[in-house]
Amino acid sequence: TTTKKKKQQKKKISFQSIAKFRKILQEAWLSVLRLPISSKLHKRALRHLPTNVLTQRIPSPLRFADFFSASFDIGCKNDDNDSTSGSGSTDVITSLLSLQGLFHLMT
């Protein structure tokens, strides 16, 4: 019976460590996304999050909705200001990538 208890404790510890890892992963990503980052790195994060981070069964994926919404707003604001300069197309990409992330959260 002692070995059974030890095995049960090990199973609980491993499950708890996985849950803790997922929570730490989520908090780490949210902290990184709050930092000021370049436009190129911002787009890279928008491409990476839906397929690689949100699929890891993180505890509260909806906490990323604010990032995706703010990214959409950034793309729209810059697109309105730069409509004649031609650089607005890269901001449209930011908006589209953020919509992809929001869609992923909804489905």
N, C-alpha and C positions, 0 to 999 in steps of 0.2 A: 504493500500500500504506500510505502514511502516513495518508491520509484514512480508510482503513478502520480503522486502529488507533485513531484519534481517535474515530471513531463508536462503536467497541466500548467504549472507555473511558467515553464519555458514557453509554452504555447501562448499564454497570456502576455508574456513579456514581448514575444515577437509580434503579436498583433498590436500591442500598444506602441511598439516602436515604429511600426508601419504607419499607424495613425498619426503619431507624433511627427514622423518624417514628412508626411503629406501636409500637415499643418505648417511645419517649418518651411517647406518648399513654397507654399502659398504666400506666407509672410515675407519670405525673401524676395519673391518676384514682385509683390506689391511694393516693397521698399525700393527696389531697383527702379520700378516704373515711376516712382515719385521724384526721382532725380532728374535734373535737367540733362537731356540727351539730345544729340544731333538728329536732324531729320532722317538721315540714312539709318541710324541705329533705331530710331523710332519705328520706321517701316519694317526693319528686320524683326523687331519685337512683335509687331502686329502680325507678321507672317508666321512667326514661331509659336506664339501663344495658343491659338486654337488647335493646332495639330499636335503639339508636343507637351504643353503644360496643362491645358484644360482636360486633356484625355487621361491624366494621371489620377483621376478621382480625388481631386483636392476637396477639402471640406466645404468650402463656400465659393463656388465658382462665380456666383453673382457679384462678388466683390470686385471682379474685373470689369463689370459693366460700366463703372464710372470712367475707367481708363479708355474703353472703347468709345464711349459717348464723347469724352473730351477730345479724343483723336478725330472723331468725325467733325466736331466743331472746328478744330484746327484746320482741317482740310477745307471746310466750307469758307471760313473767314479768309484764309489765304487765297483761295480761288476767286473770291469776290474782289479782292484788292488787286490781283495780278491778272485780270482777265485779258488785258491787252498785251502783256509782256511775254506770254508764251510759257512762263514757268509754272502756270497754274496746273498743268497736266500732272506734274508730280504730286501736287496736293490732292488732286482728284484720286490718285492712287492711294493716298493715306486714308481718304474717306471711304474708298471701296474696301480696303483692308479692314478698317474698323467695322464696317457693316458685316463683313464676313465673320468677324469675331462675335458681334452681337447675334448674328444668325446662329452661330454655333452654340451660344449660351441658351438660345430659345429652343433649340431642338435637342 
